[in-house]
Amino acid sequence: MNRKPFLMLAALTAVAVVLTVMMDREGREDEPAGQKFIPGLAEQVNDVTSLVHRSAGETIATLSRGDSNWTVGELDGYPADWQRVRATLSALAEATIVEFKTANPDYFERLGVEDPGASGSQAAVLDVGTGEQAWSIIAGDIPDLQFGQYVRRADAGQVVLIDQEFDLPDETIDWADRQLLDLGAGLVASVSIMHADGEVVTLSKASADDSDFSLKTLPEGRELQSVYTLNSAAGMFSMLEIDDVQRDEIEAANVLAESTVTLFNGARVNAEVLTVEAVQDDSAAGESEVTRWVRISTDLVDPDLAEEQAMEQVEGIRQRTEGWLYQVSSTRMDNLLRRNENFLKPLDDQ
């Protein structure tokens, strides 16, 4: 075989390989995969002032940034859950394109990114704004076997898989800061529940070192059901979360009971259980509904003798709760309405 044609063929082949590699590299550089889903948002995330969550054609939450915190518009401006807001904004800012999916609208519904205005659409939408710039993101399904989420810009027809997942709640209240109080039973010196009919329930212990509470209002001739029920009741304000909240603008309300929890440090927290009657919005006949709400207040047993930590605690609770009414779970509401009989053995068992 003639070596000259062979060498020329080998050289041409090498050139072809080099050109192919160069074209492949150039194409990969132009490939958006690996780029930020929302270019520039990471640099502007601290300038974001509004975040709106919509789903199934309804607004779940309108979140606004104020001077000191984020608030939920649908809850009369109650403070938002900053951890959830921060996680959502962080996911938006850091989202990187992993893979291009489809640009065919016929397949959008399969990935959960259909037009939010379409009939029966369940798509979740996040509207983000800085005041000068705005983005609208449709957050779709999460793949079964891969981390990430299908998303698309509302003003674009391309669906992509990103390397982030959004934790978007179904209920407005879950965008709020639901933690109301967290006063464990170990901090509590006494609990007093005063009912509207005059009955008083009092639990107490002499020292923070004592393990159990005693029922000071134990009727003569009756026996306790168990010490556990007393200790549980003393923790009525431990990890207490809210189920709903509204401004305290109630003109007429009946007070069912008032619970007062006194701490060993001299702080005192009160919870009034109110019944409020309101006309139902969807009632053509003007039917009313009676609901129960809780009003929180706080003070010091003796301001002159109070520890600095107690004063700071009272002020913190006051700033968070003043001017608001809360709904709590039925179990927590029952704790605020306990009577002496709830702690006693039935007469037949004595």
FISETI-274611 format. One record per residue (C-alpha): residue number from 1; residue in one letter; x negated, y negated, z negated. Coordinates in steps of 0.1 Angstrom, whole numbers, plus 5000, padded with zeros to 4 digits. Each point is the difference from the previous one (the first is absolute). Last residue first. Layout:
N
ROMAR   resi   resn     c1     c2     c3
ROMAR    NUM      A      X      Y      Z
...
This chain:
350
ROMAR   resi   resn     c1     c2     c3
ROMAR    350      Q   5634   4948   4058
ROMAR    349      D   5009   5015   5034
ROMAR    348      D   5037   4991   4999
ROMAR    347      L   4993   4964   4991
ROMAR    346      P   4981   4996   5033
ROMAR    345      K   4963   4992   4993
ROMAR    344      L   4992   4964   5001
ROMAR    343      F   4979   4977   5023
ROMAR    342      N   5028   4991   5024
ROMAR    341      E   5024   4994   4971
ROMAR    340      N   4979   4970   4990
ROMAR    339      R   5008   4983   5033
ROMAR    338      R   4979   4997   5031
ROMAR    337      L   5008   4971   5024
ROMAR    336      L   4965   4990   5011
ROMAR    335      N   4990   5037   5005
ROMAR    334      D   5031   5005   5022
ROMAR    333      M   4988   4972   5023
ROMAR    332      R   4967   5018   5003
ROMAR    331      T   5018   5032   5011
ROMAR    330      S   5023   4981   5023
ROMAR    329      S   4970   4985   5018
ROMAR    328      V   4993   4963   4995
ROMAR    327      Q   5018   4968   5013
ROMAR    326      Y   4984   4967   4993
ROMAR    325      L   5010   4964   4994
ROMAR    324      W   4975   4972   5005
ROMAR    323      G   4994   4965   4987
ROMAR    322      E   4971   5009   4977
ROMAR    321      T   4986   5034   5008
ROMAR    320      R   4964   4996   5013
ROMAR    319      Q   4991   4967   4983
ROMAR    318      R   5015   5012   4967
ROMAR    317      I   4982   5034   5001
ROMAR    316      G   4966   4982   5005
ROMAR    315      E   5007   4975   4973
ROMAR    314      V   5009   5027   4975
ROMAR    313      Q   4969   5020   5008
ROMAR    312      E   4978   4969   4998
ROMAR    311      M   5014   4992   4966
ROMAR    310      A   4996   5036   4988
ROMAR    309      Q   4963   5001   5011
ROMAR    308      E   4994   4967   4982
ROMAR    307      E   5013   5016   4968
ROMAR    306      A   5032   4986   4984
ROMAR    305      L   5000   4987   4965
ROMAR    304      D   5014   4965   5006
ROMAR    303      P   5022   5012   5029
ROMAR    302      D   5018   5024   4976
ROMAR    301      V   5021   5027   5017
ROMAR    300      L   4989   4988   5034
ROMAR    299      D   5022   4996   5030
ROMAR    298      T   5015   5019   5030
ROMAR    297      S   5030   5000   5023
ROMAR    296      I   5013   5026   5025
ROMAR    295      R   5034   5000   5015
ROMAR    294      V   5013   5034   5011
ROMAR    293      W   5029   5005   5025
ROMAR    292      R   5030   5023   5001
ROMAR    291      T   5025   4999   5028
ROMAR    290      V   5038   4995   5002
ROMAR    289      E   5014   4999   5035
ROMAR    288      S   5029   4978   5012
ROMAR    287      E   5026   5006   5027
ROMAR    286      G   5007   4970   5022
ROMAR    285      A   5024   5019   5022
ROMAR    284      A   4978   4998   5030
ROMAR    283      S   4971   5015   4980
ROMAR    282      D   4967   5000   5018
ROMAR    281      D   4984   4972   4979
ROMAR    280      Q   5011   5016   4967
ROMAR    279      V   5013   4974   4975
ROMAR    278      A   4978   4999   4969
ROMAR    277      E   5003   5011   4964
ROMAR    276      V   4969   5000   4979
ROMAR    275      T   4994   5022   4970
ROMAR    274      L   4969   4990   4980
ROMAR    273      V   4973   5020   4982
ROMAR    272      E   4978   4976   4981
ROMAR    271      A   4963   5010   4997
ROMAR    270      N   4978   4984   4974
ROMAR    269      V   4962   5001   4996
ROMAR    268      R   4981   4991   4969
ROMAR    267      A   4963   4994   4996
ROMAR    266      G   4985   5002   4965
ROMAR    265      N   4971   5023   5007
ROMAR    264      F   5018   5030   4986
ROMAR    263      L   5027   4996   5027
ROMAR    262      T   5036   4992   4995
ROMAR    261      V   5026   5014   5024
ROMAR    260      T   5034   4984   5000
ROMAR    259      S   5029   5015   5018
ROMAR    258      E   5031   4980   5006
ROMAR    257      A   5034   5016   5008
ROMAR    256      L   5031   4998   5021
ROMAR    255      V   4997   4963   5008
ROMAR    254      N   5029   4989   5022
ROMAR    253      A   4992   4977   5029
ROMAR    252      A   5013   4967   5014
ROMAR    251      E   4979   4973   5016
ROMAR    250      I   4973   5023   5015
ROMAR    249      E   4972   4980   5016
ROMAR    248      D   4972   5023   4988
ROMAR    247      R   4985   5005   5035
ROMAR    246      Q   5002   5035   5013
ROMAR    245      V   4982   5034   4996
ROMAR    244      D   5005   5036   5009
ROMAR    243      D   4987   5035   4991
ROMAR    242      I   4974   4987   4975
ROMAR    241      E   4972   5019   4983
ROMAR    240      L   4993   5006   4963
ROMAR    239      M   4966   5017   4995
ROMAR    238      S   5006   5000   4962
ROMAR    237      F   5027   4976   4990
ROMAR    236      M   5023   5027   4985
ROMAR    235      G   4971   5016   4983
ROMAR    234      A   5016   4998   4966
ROMAR    233      A   5029   5021   5014
ROMAR    232      S   4976   5029   5008
ROMAR    231      N   4985   4999   4965
ROMAR    230      L   5035   5002   4985
ROMAR    229      T   5011   5028   5023
ROMAR    228      Y   4968   5019   4992
ROMAR    227      V   5008   4998   4962
ROMAR    226      S   5028   5024   5006
ROMAR    225      Q   5038   5002   4996
ROMAR    224      L   4998   4981   4967
ROMAR    223      E   5023   5011   4972
ROMAR    222      R   5031   4984   4986
ROMAR    221      G   5012   4997   4964
ROMAR    220      E   4994   4963   4997
ROMAR    219      P   4998   4983   5034
ROMAR    218      L   4964   4995   5013
ROMAR    217      T   4996   4963   5006
ROMAR    216      K   4963   5000   4992
ROMAR    215      L   4993   5027   5026
ROMAR    214      S   4964   5009   4997
ROMAR    213      F   4972   4998   5025
ROMAR    212      D   4972   5025   5005
ROMAR    211      S   4963   5002   5003
ROMAR    210      D   4990   4974   4974
ROMAR    209      D   4967   4983   5007
ROMAR    208      A   5018   4969   5013
ROMAR    207      S   5013   4997   4965
ROMAR    206      A   5033   4997   4982
ROMAR    205      K   5022   5016   5026
ROMAR    204      S   5034   4987   5013
ROMAR    203      L   5033   5008   5016
ROMAR    202      T   5031   4979   4994
ROMAR    201      V   5035   5005   5016
ROMAR    200      V   5026   4973   4992
ROMAR    199      E   5038   5003   5006
ROMAR    198      G   5018   4967   5002
ROMAR    197      D   5024   5006   5029
ROMAR    196      A   4977   4980   5023
ROMAR    195      H   4971   5025   4993
ROMAR    194      M   4968   4990   4983
ROMAR    193      I   4970   5023   5008
ROMAR    192      S   4969   4996   4979
ROMAR    191      V   4967   5015   5007
ROMAR    190      S   4970   4998   4977
ROMAR    189      A   4962   5001   4998
ROMAR    188      V   4993   5007   5037
ROMAR    187      L   4965   5001   5015
ROMAR    186      G   4998   5038   5000
ROMAR    185      A   5034   5001   5016
ROMAR    184      G   4985   4987   5032
ROMAR    183      L   5008   4964   5012
ROMAR    182      D   5000   5000   5038
ROMAR    181      L   5025   4975   5013
ROMAR    180      L   5014   4990   5033
ROMAR    179      Q   4981   5019   5027
ROMAR    178      R   5021   4998   5031
ROMAR    177      D   4978   4974   5018
ROMAR    176      A   5023   4997   5031
ROMAR    175      W   4996   5017   5034
ROMAR    174      D   5017   5031   4985
ROMAR    173      I   5030   4979   4992
ROMAR    172      T   5007   4994   5037
ROMAR    171      E   5006   5038   5006
ROMAR    170      D   4987   5023   5028
ROMAR    169      P   4963   4995   4991
ROMAR    168      L   4972   4995   5025
ROMAR    167      D   4967   5018   4992
ROMAR    166      F   4982   4992   5033
ROMAR    165      E   4974   5025   5013
ROMAR    164      Q   4967   4990   5015
ROMAR    163      D   4977   5015   5027
ROMAR    162      I   5021   4988   5029
ROMAR    161      L   5018   5020   5027
ROMAR    160      V   5011   4978   5029
ROMAR    159      V   5032   4992   5019
ROMAR    158      Q   4997   4975   5028
ROMAR    157      G   5030   4980   5011
ROMAR    156      A   4991   4967   4984
ROMAR    155      D   5019   4971   4983
ROMAR    154      A   5011   5021   4971
ROMAR    153      R   4964   5012   4995
ROMAR    152      R   4998   5037   4998
ROMAR    151      V   4995   5026   4973
ROMAR    150      Y   4995   5037   4996
ROMAR    149      Q   4985   5008   4966
ROMAR    148      G   4968   5015   4986
ROMAR    147      F   4987   5032   4986
ROMAR    146      Q   5005   5030   5023
ROMAR    145      L   5020   5032   4999
ROMAR    144      D   5036   4989   4996
ROMAR    143      P   4996   4966   5016
ROMAR    142      I   5015   4970   4981
ROMAR    141      D   5029   4984   5018
ROMAR    140      G   5005   4964   5010
ROMAR    139      A   4990   4966   4988
ROMAR    138      I   5011   4972   5023
ROMAR    137      I   4978   4970   4995
ROMAR    136      S   5009   4963   5005
ROMAR    135      W   4972   4975   4998
ROMAR    134      A   5000   4964   4992
ROMAR    133      Q   4976   4970   5002
ROMAR    132      E   4999   4965   4986
ROMAR    131      G   5020   5006   4967
ROMAR    130      T   4980   5031   4993
ROMAR    129      G   5027   5024   5010
ROMAR    128      V   5006   5038   4999
ROMAR    127      D   5032   5016   5012
ROMAR    126      L   5000   5037   4991
ROMAR    125      V   5026   5022   5018
ROMAR    124      A   5013   5034   4991
ROMAR    123      A   5019   5019   5028
ROMAR    122      Q   5033   5017   4991
ROMAR    121      S   5017   4990   5033
ROMAR    120      G   5036   5010   5002
ROMAR    119      S   5007   4976   5028
ROMAR    118      A   4969   4983   5012
ROMAR    117      G   4989   4968   4983
ROMAR    116      P   4970   5016   4983
ROMAR    115      D   4987   5011   5034
ROMAR    114      E   4986   5036   4996
ROMAR    113      V   4968   5006   4980
ROMAR    112      G   5010   5033   4983
ROMAR    111      L   4977   5022   5021
ROMAR    110      R   5028   5019   5017
ROMAR    109      E   5019   4967   5003
ROMAR    108      F   4972   4985   5021
ROMAR    107      Y   5000   5027   5025
ROMAR    106      D   5024   4985   5026
ROMAR    105      P   4982   4967   4994
ROMAR    104      N   4970   5013   5020
ROMAR    103      A   4968   4984   4987
ROMAR    102      T   4987   5031   4984
ROMAR    101      K   4973   5011   4975
ROMAR    100      F   4967   4982   4998
ROMAR     99      E   4977   5014   4973
ROMAR     98      V   4982   4989   4969
ROMAR     97      I   5008   4963   5000
ROMAR     96      T   4987   4984   4968
ROMAR     95      A   5023   4986   4972
ROMAR     94      E   4979   4979   4976
ROMAR     93      A   5022   4969   5000
ROMAR     92      L   5033   5018   5000
ROMAR     91      A   4989   5025   4974
ROMAR     90      S   4987   4972   4978
ROMAR     89      L   5032   4981   5003
ROMAR     88      T   5020   5030   4990
ROMAR     87      A   4977   5009   4971
ROMAR     86      R   5000   4964   4987
ROMAR     85      V   5038   4998   5001
ROMAR     84      R   5003   5034   4982
ROMAR     83      Q   4976   4990   4973
ROMAR     82      W   5015   4966   4997
ROMAR     81      D   5034   5014   4991
ROMAR     80      A   5021   4969   5006
ROMAR     79      P   5010   4974   4975
ROMAR     78      Y   5038   4991   5000
ROMAR     77      G   5010   4974   5026
ROMAR     76      D   5037   5005   4997
ROMAR     75      L   4997   5037   5007
ROMAR     74      E   5005   4998   5038
ROMAR     73      G   4972   4975   5002
ROMAR     72      V   4974   5022   4984
ROMAR     71      T   4970   4981   4986
ROMAR     70      W   4962   5000   5004
ROMAR     69      N   4979   4983   4973
ROMAR     68      S   4983   4969   4987
ROMAR     67      D   5005   4971   5024
ROMAR     66      G   5027   5019   5020
ROMAR     65      R   4997   5028   5026
ROMAR     64      S   5033   5011   5015
ROMAR     63      L   5015   5035   5004
ROMAR     62      T   5033   5005   5018
ROMAR     61      A   5012   5035   4992
ROMAR     60      I   5021   5028   5015
ROMAR     59      T   5014   4979   5029
ROMAR     58      E   5025   5021   5020
ROMAR     57      G   5001   5014   5035
ROMAR     56      A   4989   5035   4990
ROMAR     55      S   4969   4986   4983
ROMAR     54      R   4985   4966   4993
ROMAR     53      H   4971   4990   4978
ROMAR     52      V   4990   4963   5000
ROMAR     51      L   4966   4988   4990
ROMAR     50      S   4992   4963   4995
ROMAR     49      T   4971   4978   4990
ROMAR     48      V   4970   5017   5017
ROMAR     47      D   4969   4978   4997
ROMAR     46      N   4981   5026   4980
ROMAR     45      V   5005   5025   5029
ROMAR     44      Q   4985   4975   5025
ROMAR     43      E   4966   5017   5007
ROMAR     42      A   5015   5035   4999
ROMAR     41      L   5028   4987   5023
ROMAR     40      G   4976   4992   5028
ROMAR     39      P   5008   5029   5022
ROMAR     38      I   5032   5018   4991
ROMAR     37      F   4994   5037   5008
ROMAR     36      K   4963   4996   4994
ROMAR     35      Q   4978   5018   5025
ROMAR     34      G   4990   5036   4999
ROMAR     33      A   5021   5009   5030
ROMAR     32      P   5001   4969   5022
ROMAR     31      E   4980   5017   5028
ROMAR     30      D   4979   4973   5018
ROMAR     29      E   4968   5013   4984
ROMAR     28      R   5010   5035   5009
ROMAR     27      G   5004   4991   5036
ROMAR     26      E   4965   4985   5001
ROMAR     25      R   4986   5030   4984
ROMAR     24      D   5016   5023   5026
ROMAR     23      M   4989   4978   5029
ROMAR     22      M   4964   5001   4987
ROMAR     21      V   5001   5038   4995
ROMAR     20      T   5013   5004   5035
ROMAR     19      L   4974   4977   5015
ROMAR     18      V   4973   5019   4982
ROMAR     17      V   5013   5034   5012
ROMAR     16      A   5002   4987   5036
ROMAR     15      V   4965   4987   4998
ROMAR     14      A   4988   5034   4988
ROMAR     13      T   5018   5017   5029
ROMAR     12      L   4985   4977   5025
ROMAR     11      A   4965   5007   4986
ROMAR     10      A   5006   5038   5001
ROMAR      9      L   5012   4997   5036
ROMAR      8      M   4969   4980   5010
ROMAR      7      L   4978   5026   4983
ROMAR      6      F   5017   5028   5019
ROMAR      5      P   4997   4982   5033
ROMAR      4      K   4962   4996   4994
ROMAR      3      R   4994   5036   4986
ROMAR      2      N   5009   5017   5034
ROMAR      1      M   5012   5035   4991
